[in-house]
Amino acid sequence: MELRHLRYFIVVAEELHFSRAAEILHMAQPPLSQQIQNLESELGIPLLIRTKRSVQLTPAGKAFLVEAKKVIAQTERAIETAHQAYNGLLGQLDIGFVGTAMAEILPTILKAFRERYP
């Protein structure tokens, strides 16, 4: 299962309309329908009830929507955390020093570090 399948499903589930969902996702409707069918096939359960006039979530689809949103939100947090760590905004600083450094140089270094990395 790929994250894009979860994103596709979330949009379809929120819109309850394949054509509108396809527009939002900037893709054609038939490939979107196929991707959702592939997801359902992979899960082995129907997530949507489709008729010519409507799309509805099955009970399994409602439950899956809640969890899919959590997965996407957690993925976005992981990406943001990685960016923060890369940019030096997140992490840990370990310092080893001798007693005389505490009175002389360490306060100056820590002050400069705090100014650069609040």
VMD Tcl script that draws the C-alpha trace (Angstrom):
set ca {
  {0.00 0.00 0.00}
  {1.34 3.40 -0.91}
  {0.67 6.73 0.77}
  {-0.84 8.06 -2.44}
  {-3.56 5.40 -2.18}
  {-4.43 6.72 1.27}
  {-4.47 10.30 -0.01}
  {-6.69 9.32 -2.94}
  {-9.07 7.48 -0.65}
  {-9.28 10.40 1.80}
  {-10.26 12.83 -0.96}
  {-12.85 10.45 -2.43}
  {-14.24 9.72 1.04}
  {-14.52 13.41 1.88}
  {-16.05 14.40 -1.45}
  {-18.15 11.25 -1.93}
  {-17.86 11.97 -5.64}
  {-15.20 10.52 -7.94}
  {-15.23 13.32 -10.52}
  {-14.80 16.07 -7.93}
  {-12.12 14.07 -6.16}
  {-10.29 13.57 -9.45}
  {-10.38 17.32 -10.09}
  {-8.98 18.05 -6.64}
  {-6.23 15.48 -7.20}
  {-5.51 16.80 -10.71}
  {-6.05 13.45 -12.35}
  {-8.59 11.74 -14.56}
  {-11.52 9.95 -12.95}
  {-10.95 6.44 -14.42}
  {-7.42 6.05 -12.99}
  {-8.66 7.32 -9.63}
  {-11.44 4.73 -9.61}
  {-8.91 2.05 -10.51}
  {-6.57 3.10 -7.68}
  {-9.42 2.92 -5.16}
  {-10.43 -0.50 -6.49}
  {-6.79 -1.63 -6.16}
  {-6.77 -0.41 -2.55}
  {-9.99 -2.28 -1.80}
  {-8.59 -5.38 -3.46}
  {-5.39 -5.15 -1.43}
  {-7.38 -4.78 1.78}
  {-9.82 -7.49 0.77}
  {-12.84 -5.39 1.79}
  {-15.08 -2.78 0.16}
  {-14.55 0.76 1.42}
  {-17.16 2.43 -0.77}
  {-20.66 1.69 -2.00}
  {-20.95 2.97 -5.55}
  {-24.16 3.56 -7.47}
  {-24.70 5.52 -10.66}
  {-25.82 8.51 -8.60}
  {-23.84 8.34 -5.37}
  {-20.82 7.16 -3.45}
  {-21.08 6.19 0.21}
  {-18.63 4.88 2.75}
  {-19.10 1.38 4.09}
  {-18.67 0.97 7.86}
  {-15.18 -0.36 7.09}
  {-14.58 2.69 4.89}
  {-15.54 5.04 7.72}
  {-13.15 3.29 10.10}
  {-10.39 3.21 7.48}
  {-10.83 6.94 6.79}
  {-10.14 7.82 10.43}
  {-6.96 5.74 10.47}
  {-5.81 6.86 7.02}
  {-6.01 10.49 8.15}
  {-3.87 9.62 11.18}
  {-1.26 7.94 8.97}
  {-1.06 10.95 6.63}
  {-0.85 13.39 9.58}
  {1.92 11.33 11.19}
  {3.79 11.17 7.89}
  {3.60 14.95 7.55}
  {4.91 15.33 11.13}
  {7.78 12.96 10.35}
  {8.71 15.00 7.28}
  {8.61 18.24 9.24}
  {10.72 16.73 12.02}
  {13.31 15.55 9.50}
  {13.48 19.03 7.97}
  {13.90 20.62 11.40}
  {16.70 18.20 12.29}
  {18.41 18.82 8.96}
  {18.24 22.60 9.48}
  {19.64 22.32 13.00}
  {16.40 23.34 14.67}
  {15.93 20.01 16.38}
  {18.37 17.71 18.04}
  {20.51 17.29 21.07}
  {23.68 19.02 22.12}
  {26.02 17.06 24.40}
  {28.75 19.05 26.11}
  {31.79 17.84 27.97}
  {33.88 20.38 29.86}
  {36.36 20.87 32.64}
  {35.53 22.94 35.71}
  {37.38 26.07 34.63}
  {35.42 26.23 31.34}
  {32.21 26.69 33.34}
  {33.35 30.05 34.61}
  {35.17 31.30 31.52}
  {34.35 30.10 28.03}
  {31.28 27.85 28.31}
  {28.76 30.64 29.11}
  {29.89 32.59 26.04}
  {29.62 29.52 23.79}
  {26.18 28.59 25.14}
  {24.92 32.16 24.71}
  {26.07 32.19 21.06}
  {24.51 28.78 20.50}
  {21.16 29.86 21.99}
  {21.10 32.96 19.81}
  {21.75 30.91 16.69}
  {19.48 27.99 17.63}
  {16.71 29.24 19.93}
}
mol new
graphics top color blue
foreach p $ca { graphics top sphere $p radius 0.5 }
foreach p [lrange $ca 0 end-1] q [lrange $ca 1 end] { graphics top cylinder $p $q radius 0.2 }
display resetview
